[in-house]
Amino acid sequence: MDKKKFLTASLASVAVLGSAFVVSQPSVVKAEGQPVASSQPAENKESAQKEFLANFDKAVEATVKELKEYLDNAKEDPELQKQIQGFIDEFEKRTKDQKADYEKRFKAGLTVEEAEKEIEKKAKEEEAAEEKEAKEEADAQAAFLANFDKALKDTIAKLEESAKNNPEIKEQIQDTIEKLKAEAEKTRAKIEEGFKQGLTAEEAEKAIDDENKKLAEEAKAKAEEKAAQDEFLENYDKALEKAVAELEKAKTNSPEEAKAKADTITALKAASDETRKQIVEGFKQGLTAKQAEKFIDELNKKAAEEDKEAAEKEKAAQEEFLANYDAALKVAIAELEKAETNSPEEAKAKADTIAALKAASDETRKQIVEGF
């Protein structure tokens, strides 16, 4: 619907619409050269007044009907519906009071001709007021568009000046200028179309202010997110450096252990680099620093669970190994103890063998446990 057409309708529009009914009706029969009040019989006067009031009601009815059509067409805009309903309520109240006023003044001697002249006067006043308002609005819209063009021109001039002072980013600035021009052209066309549909200069100004505020908030949020992402990557790199440093501190007692340590460090760096690349690509696709933080936390949690599970399995395997080791020693000792001895010397040799075996096995066991 044409919102402006509705919003500029005055409560005095009953005077304009009513005159179409009231003034056009031959409710007053004049005697040539005589004033209406003195030449018209009382019953004709009363009849003319009734007809005037009936036409007044028809005018109100027609206006309310039109407003209710607007109301029906605004179903998708609750705010506008509320505004229209408020207008209807106020309009009906005002016109009810106006009719009551006419009835009272008719009794006091007001003639239909005088009432019609009042309506004509109000209609002309309303028309003049609307013309004035329309001109003021047209001037405001023209001023708005002129200011819009000037603001764009000033912004482009500043960007071009920056390009002169920064040749290395001249191409980038020129690209920004072209995008700005294209966006401004779209916005201007949208505003001009809005003016045709009833948008006011004040509403356009507010829309631009709201859009600028929104863009400023978005730019601020974007800058804050970029800072958070940079901080995340910096902390990520520091955490990797710390982990590698801790691994490098580990002592190695053989070439095999040294190789295993080097391989572990290389694998850690490769896995970390791959994860970092995924995160950086995610940032380009809209991933936030908080989401990346959550992603790393989940990876660490998963790794911790896997480490715990592996540690538990390894511990169980070690315990099983030691149990088997102890059992094998026990069997070996039992076999030695079965051996018969035919002299004290043989008995002593057997005992020494068993003791030596136990000692050697205990030492080996200690080394294995320490290795674990």
TORKOL-4160 file (C-alpha; in steps of 0.2 Angstrom, whole numbers, padded with zeros to 4 digits, m for minus):
372
<pt num="1" X="0000" Y="0000" Z="0000"/>
<pt num="2" X="0005" Y="0018" Z="m0002"/>
<pt num="3" X="0010" Y="0022" Z="0016"/>
<pt num="4" X="0013" Y="0040" Z="0012"/>
<pt num="5" X="m0004" Y="0042" Z="0005"/>
<pt num="6" X="m0011" Y="0036" Z="0021"/>
<pt num="7" X="0000" Y="0045" Z="0033"/>
<pt num="8" X="m0003" Y="0062" Z="0025"/>
<pt num="9" X="m0022" Y="0060" Z="0026"/>
<pt num="10" X="m0027" Y="0073" Z="0039"/>
<pt num="11" X="m0041" Y="0070" Z="0051"/>
<pt num="12" X="m0049" Y="0085" Z="0043"/>
<pt num="13" X="m0051" Y="0074" Z="0027"/>
<pt num="14" X="m0069" Y="0072" Z="0031"/>
<pt num="15" X="m0071" Y="0090" Z="0026"/>
<pt num="16" X="m0063" Y="0087" Z="0009"/>
<pt num="17" X="m0072" Y="0071" Z="0006"/>
<pt num="18" X="m0088" Y="0077" Z="0015"/>
<pt num="19" X="m0089" Y="0092" Z="0003"/>
<pt num="20" X="m0091" Y="0080" Z="m0012"/>
<pt num="21" X="m0107" Y="0074" Z="m0004"/>
<pt num="22" X="m0113" Y="0089" Z="0005"/>
<pt num="23" X="m0109" Y="0103" Z="m0007"/>
<pt num="24" X="m0116" Y="0094" Z="m0022"/>
<pt num="25" X="m0133" Y="0091" Z="m0015"/>
<pt num="26" X="m0147" Y="0104" Z="m0019"/>
<pt num="27" X="m0151" Y="0104" Z="m0001"/>
<pt num="28" X="m0155" Y="0123" Z="0000"/>
<pt num="29" X="m0168" Y="0130" Z="m0012"/>
<pt num="30" X="m0165" Y="0149" Z="m0013"/>
<pt num="31" X="m0178" Y="0162" Z="m0017"/>
<pt num="32" X="m0171" Y="0174" Z="m0030"/>
<pt num="33" X="m0162" Y="0189" Z="m0021"/>
<pt num="34" X="m0166" Y="0182" Z="m0004"/>
<pt num="35" X="m0154" Y="0175" Z="0010"/>
<pt num="36" X="m0157" Y="0157" Z="0013"/>
<pt num="37" X="m0161" Y="0159" Z="0031"/>
<pt num="38" X="m0175" Y="0171" Z="0029"/>
<pt num="39" X="m0183" Y="0163" Z="0013"/>
<pt num="40" X="m0183" Y="0145" Z="0017"/>
<pt num="41" X="m0198" Y="0138" Z="0027"/>
<pt num="42" X="m0193" Y="0129" Z="0043"/>
<pt num="43" X="m0197" Y="0112" Z="0037"/>
<pt num="44" X="m0186" Y="0114" Z="0022"/>
<pt num="45" X="m0172" Y="0121" Z="0033"/>
<pt num="46" X="m0174" Y="0106" Z="0044"/>
<pt num="47" X="m0174" Y="0094" Z="0029"/>
<pt num="48" X="m0158" Y="0102" Z="0022"/>
<pt num="49" X="m0150" Y="0100" Z="0039"/>
<pt num="50" X="m0154" Y="0082" Z="0040"/>
<pt num="51" X="m0148" Y="0079" Z="0022"/>
<pt num="52" X="m0132" Y="0088" Z="0026"/>
<pt num="53" X="m0129" Y="0077" Z="0041"/>
<pt num="54" X="m0134" Y="0061" Z="0031"/>
<pt num="55" X="m0121" Y="0066" Z="0018"/>
<pt num="56" X="m0108" Y="0070" Z="0032"/>
<pt num="57" X="m0111" Y="0052" Z="0038"/>
<pt num="58" X="m0109" Y="0045" Z="0021"/>
<pt num="59" X="m0092" Y="0054" Z="0019"/>
<pt num="60" X="m0086" Y="0047" Z="0036"/>
<pt num="61" X="m0092" Y="0030" Z="0031"/>
<pt num="62" X="m0083" Y="0031" Z="0014"/>
<pt num="63" X="m0067" Y="0037" Z="0023"/>
<pt num="64" X="m0068" Y="0023" Z="0036"/>
<pt num="65" X="m0071" Y="0010" Z="0023"/>
<pt num="66" X="m0056" Y="0016" Z="0013"/>
<pt num="67" X="m0045" Y="0016" Z="0029"/>
<pt num="68" X="m0051" Y="m0002" Z="0033"/>
<pt num="69" X="m0045" Y="m0008" Z="0016"/>
<pt num="70" X="m0028" Y="m0001" Z="0020"/>
<pt num="71" X="m0029" Y="m0010" Z="0036"/>
<pt num="72" X="m0033" Y="m0027" Z="0027"/>
<pt num="73" X="m0019" Y="m0024" Z="0015"/>
<pt num="74" X="m0006" Y="m0021" Z="0030"/>
<pt num="75" X="m0008" Y="m0039" Z="0037"/>
<pt num="76" X="0010" Y="m0042" Z="0035"/>
<pt num="77" X="0015" Y="m0026" Z="0045"/>
<pt num="78" X="0008" Y="m0027" Z="0063"/>
<pt num="79" X="0016" Y="m0010" Z="0067"/>
<pt num="80" X="0007" Y="m0001" Z="0052"/>
<pt num="81" X="m0009" Y="m0010" Z="0056"/>
<pt num="82" X="m0008" Y="m0003" Z="0074"/>
<pt num="83" X="m0005" Y="0014" Z="0067"/>
<pt num="84" X="m0019" Y="0013" Z="0054"/>
<pt num="85" X="m0031" Y="0007" Z="0068"/>
<pt num="86" X="m0026" Y="0021" Z="0079"/>
<pt num="87" X="m0030" Y="0033" Z="0065"/>
<pt num="88" X="m0047" Y="0025" Z="0062"/>
<pt num="89" X="m0051" Y="0026" Z="0080"/>
<pt num="90" X="m0046" Y="0045" Z="0081"/>
<pt num="91" X="m0054" Y="0049" Z="0065"/>
<pt num="92" X="m0071" Y="0041" Z="0071"/>
<pt num="93" X="m0070" Y="0051" Z="0087"/>
<pt num="94" X="m0066" Y="0067" Z="0079"/>
<pt num="95" X="m0080" Y="0066" Z="0066"/>
<pt num="96" X="m0092" Y="0061" Z="0079"/>
<pt num="97" X="m0088" Y="0076" Z="0089"/>
<pt num="98" X="m0089" Y="0087" Z="0073"/>
<pt num="99" X="m0106" Y="0080" Z="0069"/>
<pt num="100" X="m0112" Y="0083" Z="0086"/>
<pt num="101" X="m0105" Y="0101" Z="0085"/>
<pt num="102" X="m0115" Y="0104" Z="0068"/>
<pt num="103" X="m0131" Y="0097" Z="0076"/>
<pt num="104" X="m0129" Y="0109" Z="0091"/>
<pt num="105" X="m0125" Y="0124" Z="0080"/>
<pt num="106" X="m0140" Y="0120" Z="0068"/>
<pt num="107" X="m0151" Y="0122" Z="0083"/>
<pt num="108" X="m0142" Y="0138" Z="0087"/>
<pt num="109" X="m0146" Y="0145" Z="0070"/>
<pt num="110" X="m0132" Y="0139" Z="0059"/>
<pt num="111" X="m0138" Y="0137" Z="0041"/>
<pt num="112" X="m0133" Y="0123" Z="0029"/>
<pt num="113" X="m0126" Y="0136" Z="0017"/>
<pt num="114" X="m0114" Y="0142" Z="0031"/>
<pt num="115" X="m0109" Y="0124" Z="0036"/>
<pt num="116" X="m0105" Y="0120" Z="0017"/>
<pt num="117" X="m0094" Y="0136" Z="0017"/>
<pt num="118" X="m0085" Y="0130" Z="0032"/>
<pt num="119" X="m0082" Y="0113" Z="0024"/>
<pt num="120" X="m0076" Y="0122" Z="0008"/>
<pt num="121" X="m0065" Y="0133" Z="0018"/>
<pt num="122" X="m0058" Y="0118" Z="0028"/>
<pt num="123" X="m0055" Y="0109" Z="0012"/>
<pt num="124" X="m0045" Y="0123" Z="0004"/>
<pt num="125" X="m0035" Y="0125" Z="0020"/>
<pt num="126" X="m0031" Y="0107" Z="0020"/>
<pt num="127" X="m0027" Y="0107" Z="0002"/>
<pt num="128" X="m0015" Y="0122" Z="0005"/>
<pt num="129" X="m0007" Y="0114" Z="0020"/>
<pt num="130" X="m0004" Y="0098" Z="0010"/>
<pt num="131" X="0003" Y="0107" Z="m0005"/>
<pt num="132" X="0015" Y="0116" Z="0007"/>
<pt num="133" X="0019" Y="0100" Z="0016"/>
<pt num="134" X="0022" Y="0092" Z="m0001"/>
<pt num="135" X="0034" Y="0106" Z="m0007"/>
<pt num="136" X="0043" Y="0105" Z="0009"/>
<pt num="137" X="0045" Y="0087" Z="0008"/>
<pt num="138" X="0051" Y="0088" Z="m0010"/>
<pt num="139" X="0064" Y="0101" Z="m0005"/>
<pt num="140" X="0070" Y="0090" Z="0009"/>
<pt num="141" X="0071" Y="0075" Z="m0003"/>
<pt num="142" X="0081" Y="0085" Z="m0015"/>
<pt num="143" X="0092" Y="0091" Z="m0002"/>
<pt num="144" X="0095" Y="0074" Z="0005"/>
<pt num="145" X="0100" Y="0067" Z="m0012"/>
<pt num="146" X="0112" Y="0082" Z="m0015"/>
<pt num="147" X="0120" Y="0078" Z="0002"/>
<pt num="148" X="0121" Y="0060" Z="m0002"/>
<pt num="149" X="0130" Y="0064" Z="m0018"/>
<pt num="150" X="0142" Y="0076" Z="m0009"/>
<pt num="151" X="0146" Y="0063" Z="0004"/>
<pt num="152" X="0150" Y="0051" Z="m0009"/>
<pt num="153" X="0161" Y="0063" Z="m0019"/>
<pt num="154" X="0170" Y="0068" Z="m0003"/>
<pt num="155" X="0173" Y="0050" Z="0002"/>
<pt num="156" X="0180" Y="0046" Z="m0015"/>
<pt num="157" X="0191" Y="0061" Z="m0015"/>
<pt num="158" X="0199" Y="0056" Z="0002"/>
<pt num="159" X="0202" Y="0038" Z="m0005"/>
<pt num="160" X="0210" Y="0045" Z="m0021"/>
<pt num="161" X="0221" Y="0056" Z="m0010"/>
<pt num="162" X="0226" Y="0041" Z="0000"/>
<pt num="163" X="0230" Y="0032" Z="m0017"/>
<pt num="164" X="0242" Y="0046" Z="m0021"/>
<pt num="165" X="0251" Y="0045" Z="m0005"/>
<pt num="166" X="0252" Y="0026" Z="m0005"/>
<pt num="167" X="0256" Y="0020" Z="m0023"/>
<pt num="168" X="0258" Y="0002" Z="m0017"/>
<pt num="169" X="0240" Y="0000" Z="m0013"/>
<pt num="170" X="0233" Y="0011" Z="m0027"/>
<pt num="171" X="0225" Y="m0003" Z="m0036"/>
<pt num="172" X="0217" Y="m0009" Z="m0020"/>
<pt num="173" X="0210" Y="0008" Z="m0016"/>
<pt num="174" X="0204" Y="0010" Z="m0034"/>
<pt num="175" X="0195" Y="m0007" Z="m0032"/>
<pt num="176" X="0187" Y="0000" Z="m0016"/>
<pt num="177" X="0181" Y="0016" Z="m0025"/>
<pt num="178" X="0173" Y="0006" Z="m0039"/>
<pt num="179" X="0164" Y="m0005" Z="m0026"/>
<pt num="180" X="0159" Y="0010" Z="m0016"/>
<pt num="181" X="0152" Y="0019" Z="m0032"/>
<pt num="182" X="0142" Y="0003" Z="m0037"/>
<pt num="183" X="0135" Y="0001" Z="m0019"/>
<pt num="184" X="0130" Y="0020" Z="m0018"/>
<pt num="185" X="0122" Y="0019" Z="m0035"/>
<pt num="186" X="0111" Y="0005" Z="m0029"/>
<pt num="187" X="0107" Y="0014" Z="m0013"/>
<pt num="188" X="0102" Y="0030" Z="m0021"/>
<pt num="189" X="0091" Y="0021" Z="m0034"/>
<pt num="190" X="0083" Y="0012" Z="m0019"/>
<pt num="191" X="0080" Y="0029" Z="m0010"/>
<pt num="192" X="0073" Y="0037" Z="m0025"/>
<pt num="193" X="0061" Y="0023" Z="m0028"/>
<pt num="194" X="0056" Y="0024" Z="m0009"/>
<pt num="195" X="0052" Y="0043" Z="m0011"/>
<pt num="196" X="0040" Y="0038" Z="m0025"/>
<pt num="197" X="0032" Y="0025" Z="m0014"/>
<pt num="198" X="0030" Y="0038" Z="0001"/>
<pt num="199" X="0047" Y="0037" Z="0010"/>
<pt num="200" X="0051" Y="0054" Z="0018"/>
<pt num="201" X="0068" Y="0062" Z="0018"/>
<pt num="202" X="0068" Y="0060" Z="0037"/>
<pt num="203" X="0064" Y="0042" Z="0036"/>
<pt num="204" X="0078" Y="0040" Z="0023"/>
<pt num="205" X="0090" Y="0050" Z="0034"/>
<pt num="206" X="0086" Y="0038" Z="0048"/>
<pt num="207" X="0088" Y="0023" Z="0037"/>
<pt num="208" X="0106" Y="0029" Z="0031"/>
<pt num="209" X="0110" Y="0032" Z="0049"/>
<pt num="210" X="0105" Y="0015" Z="0055"/>
<pt num="211" X="0114" Y="0007" Z="0040"/>
<pt num="212" X="0130" Y="0017" Z="0044"/>
<pt num="213" X="0128" Y="0012" Z="0063"/>
<pt num="214" X="0126" Y="m0006" Z="0058"/>
<pt num="215" X="0141" Y="m0006" Z="0046"/>
<pt num="216" X="0151" Y="0002" Z="0060"/>
<pt num="217" X="0146" Y="m0011" Z="0072"/>
<pt num="218" X="0150" Y="m0025" Z="0060"/>
<pt num="219" X="0167" Y="m0018" Z="0056"/>
<pt num="220" X="0171" Y="m0017" Z="0075"/>
<pt num="221" X="0165" Y="m0035" Z="0077"/>
<pt num="222" X="0175" Y="m0040" Z="0062"/>
<pt num="223" X="0191" Y="m0031" Z="0069"/>
<pt num="224" X="0188" Y="m0039" Z="0086"/>
<pt num="225" X="0186" Y="m0056" Z="0079"/>
<pt num="226" X="0202" Y="m0054" Z="0068"/>
<pt num="227" X="0212" Y="m0049" Z="0083"/>
<pt num="228" X="0205" Y="m0064" Z="0093"/>
<pt num="229" X="0210" Y="m0076" Z="0078"/>
<pt num="230" X="0227" Y="m0068" Z="0077"/>
<pt num="231" X="0229" Y="m0071" Z="0096"/>
<pt num="232" X="0223" Y="m0089" Z="0095"/>
<pt num="233" X="0236" Y="m0093" Z="0081"/>
<pt num="234" X="0250" Y="m0085" Z="0091"/>
<pt num="235" X="0245" Y="m0095" Z="0107"/>
<pt num="236" X="0244" Y="m0111" Z="0096"/>
<pt num="237" X="0262" Y="m0108" Z="0089"/>
<pt num="238" X="0268" Y="m0105" Z="0107"/>
<pt num="239" X="0260" Y="m0121" Z="0113"/>
<pt num="240" X="0268" Y="m0131" Z="0099"/>
<pt num="241" X="0285" Y="m0123" Z="0103"/>
<pt num="242" X="0283" Y="m0127" Z="0121"/>
<pt num="243" X="0278" Y="m0145" Z="0118"/>
<pt num="244" X="0293" Y="m0147" Z="0106"/>
<pt num="245" X="0305" Y="m0140" Z="0119"/>
<pt num="246" X="0299" Y="m0152" Z="0132"/>
<pt num="247" X="0301" Y="m0167" Z="0120"/>
<pt num="248" X="0319" Y="m0161" Z="0116"/>
<pt num="249" X="0324" Y="m0161" Z="0134"/>
<pt num="250" X="0321" Y="m0179" Z="0135"/>
<pt num="251" X="0337" Y="m0189" Z="0137"/>
<pt num="252" X="0341" Y="m0203" Z="0126"/>
<pt num="253" X="0353" Y="m0218" Z="0130"/>
<pt num="254" X="0354" Y="m0225" Z="0112"/>
<pt num="255" X="0354" Y="m0221" Z="0094"/>
<pt num="256" X="0337" Y="m0230" Z="0093"/>
<pt num="257" X="0330" Y="m0219" Z="0107"/>
<pt num="258" X="0337" Y="m0203" Z="0099"/>
<pt num="259" X="0329" Y="m0208" Z="0082"/>
<pt num="260" X="0312" Y="m0211" Z="0091"/>
<pt num="261" X="0313" Y="m0194" Z="0099"/>
<pt num="262" X="0316" Y="m0186" Z="0083"/>
<pt num="263" X="0303" Y="m0195" Z="0074"/>
<pt num="264" X="0290" Y="m0190" Z="0088"/>
<pt num="265" X="0295" Y="m0172" Z="0086"/>
<pt num="266" X="0293" Y="m0172" Z="0067"/>
<pt num="267" X="0277" Y="m0181" Z="0068"/>
<pt num="268" X="0270" Y="m0168" Z="0081"/>
<pt num="269" X="0276" Y="m0153" Z="0070"/>
<pt num="270" X="0268" Y="m0161" Z="0054"/>
<pt num="271" X="0251" Y="m0164" Z="0063"/>
<pt num="272" X="0251" Y="m0147" Z="0071"/>
<pt num="273" X="0255" Y="m0139" Z="0054"/>
<pt num="274" X="0241" Y="m0148" Z="0046"/>
<pt num="275" X="0229" Y="m0143" Z="0060"/>
<pt num="276" X="0234" Y="m0125" Z="0059"/>
<pt num="277" X="0231" Y="m0125" Z="0040"/>
<pt num="278" X="0213" Y="m0131" Z="0043"/>
<pt num="279" X="0210" Y="m0118" Z="0056"/>
<pt num="280" X="0217" Y="m0104" Z="0045"/>
<pt num="281" X="0206" Y="m0110" Z="0031"/>
<pt num="282" X="0191" Y="m0111" Z="0043"/>
<pt num="283" X="0194" Y="m0093" Z="0048"/>
<pt num="284" X="0192" Y="m0088" Z="0030"/>
<pt num="285" X="0176" Y="m0098" Z="0029"/>
<pt num="286" X="0168" Y="m0090" Z="0044"/>
<pt num="287" X="0175" Y="m0100" Z="0058"/>
<pt num="288" X="0177" Y="m0090" Z="0074"/>
<pt num="289" X="0191" Y="m0090" Z="0087"/>
<pt num="290" X="0179" Y="m0097" Z="0100"/>
<pt num="291" X="0174" Y="m0111" Z="0088"/>
<pt num="292" X="0193" Y="m0114" Z="0085"/>
<pt num="293" X="0196" Y="m0115" Z="0103"/>
<pt num="294" X="0182" Y="m0127" Z="0106"/>
<pt num="295" X="0189" Y="m0137" Z="0091"/>
<pt num="296" X="0207" Y="m0138" Z="0099"/>
<pt num="297" X="0199" Y="m0142" Z="0116"/>
<pt num="298" X="0190" Y="m0157" Z="0108"/>
<pt num="299" X="0205" Y="m0163" Z="0100"/>
<pt num="300" X="0215" Y="m0162" Z="0116"/>
<pt num="301" X="0201" Y="m0171" Z="0125"/>
<pt num="302" X="0201" Y="m0185" Z="0112"/>
<pt num="303" X="0220" Y="m0186" Z="0112"/>
<pt num="304" X="0220" Y="m0187" Z="0131"/>
<pt num="305" X="0207" Y="m0201" Z="0131"/>
<pt num="306" X="0217" Y="m0210" Z="0118"/>
<pt num="307" X="0232" Y="m0208" Z="0128"/>
<pt num="308" X="0224" Y="m0214" Z="0144"/>
<pt num="309" X="0217" Y="m0229" Z="0135"/>
<pt num="310" X="0234" Y="m0233" Z="0127"/>
<pt num="311" X="0242" Y="m0231" Z="0144"/>
<pt num="312" X="0230" Y="m0242" Z="0153"/>
<pt num="313" X="0233" Y="m0256" Z="0139"/>
<pt num="314" X="0252" Y="m0253" Z="0141"/>
<pt num="315" X="0251" Y="m0255" Z="0160"/>
<pt num="316" X="0241" Y="m0270" Z="0158"/>
<pt num="317" X="0253" Y="m0278" Z="0146"/>
<pt num="318" X="0268" Y="m0273" Z="0157"/>
<pt num="319" X="0260" Y="m0281" Z="0172"/>
<pt num="320" X="0256" Y="m0297" Z="0162"/>
<pt num="321" X="0274" Y="m0297" Z="0156"/>
<pt num="322" X="0281" Y="m0295" Z="0174"/>
<pt num="323" X="0269" Y="m0309" Z="0180"/>
<pt num="324" X="0275" Y="m0320" Z="0166"/>
<pt num="325" X="0293" Y="m0316" Z="0170"/>
<pt num="326" X="0291" Y="m0320" Z="0189"/>
<pt num="327" X="0282" Y="m0336" Z="0184"/>
<pt num="328" X="0296" Y="m0341" Z="0173"/>
<pt num="329" X="0309" Y="m0338" Z="0186"/>
<pt num="330" X="0298" Y="m0347" Z="0199"/>
<pt num="331" X="0298" Y="m0362" Z="0187"/>
<pt num="332" X="0316" Y="m0361" Z="0183"/>
<pt num="333" X="0320" Y="m0361" Z="0202"/>
<pt num="334" X="0308" Y="m0376" Z="0205"/>
<pt num="335" X="0317" Y="m0386" Z="0191"/>
<pt num="336" X="0334" Y="m0382" Z="0199"/>
<pt num="337" X="0328" Y="m0386" Z="0216"/>
<pt num="338" X="0323" Y="m0404" Z="0210"/>
<pt num="339" X="0340" Y="m0408" Z="0205"/>
<pt num="340" X="0348" Y="m0421" Z="0217"/>
<pt num="341" X="0365" Y="m0417" Z="0225"/>
<pt num="342" X="0376" Y="m0431" Z="0231"/>
<pt num="343" X="0388" Y="m0421" Z="0242"/>
<pt num="344" X="0389" Y="m0405" Z="0252"/>
<pt num="345" X="0399" Y="m0397" Z="0238"/>
<pt num="346" X="0385" Y="m0401" Z="0225"/>
<pt num="347" X="0372" Y="m0394" Z="0237"/>
<pt num="348" X="0381" Y="m0378" Z="0239"/>
<pt num="349" X="0384" Y="m0376" Z="0220"/>
<pt num="350" X="0365" Y="m0379" Z="0217"/>
<pt num="351" X="0361" Y="m0366" Z="0231"/>
<pt num="352" X="0374" Y="m0354" Z="0223"/>
<pt num="353" X="0366" Y="m0356" Z="0206"/>
<pt num="354" X="0349" Y="m0353" Z="0212"/>
<pt num="355" X="0354" Y="m0338" Z="0222"/>
<pt num="356" X="0364" Y="m0331" Z="0207"/>
<pt num="357" X="0349" Y="m0334" Z="0196"/>
<pt num="358" X="0338" Y="m0325" Z="0208"/>
<pt num="359" X="0350" Y="m0310" Z="0209"/>
<pt num="360" X="0352" Y="m0309" Z="0190"/>
<pt num="361" X="0333" Y="m0310" Z="0187"/>
<pt num="362" X="0330" Y="m0297" Z="0201"/>
<pt num="363" X="0342" Y="m0285" Z="0193"/>
<pt num="364" X="0335" Y="m0288" Z="0175"/>
<pt num="365" X="0318" Y="m0286" Z="0182"/>
<pt num="366" X="0323" Y="m0269" Z="0190"/>
<pt num="367" X="0330" Y="m0263" Z="0173"/>
<pt num="368" X="0314" Y="m0268" Z="0164"/>
<pt num="369" X="0303" Y="m0259" Z="0177"/>
<pt num="370" X="0314" Y="m0244" Z="0176"/>
<pt num="371" X="0313" Y="m0245" Z="0157"/>
<pt num="372" X="0294" Y="m0246" Z="0158"/>
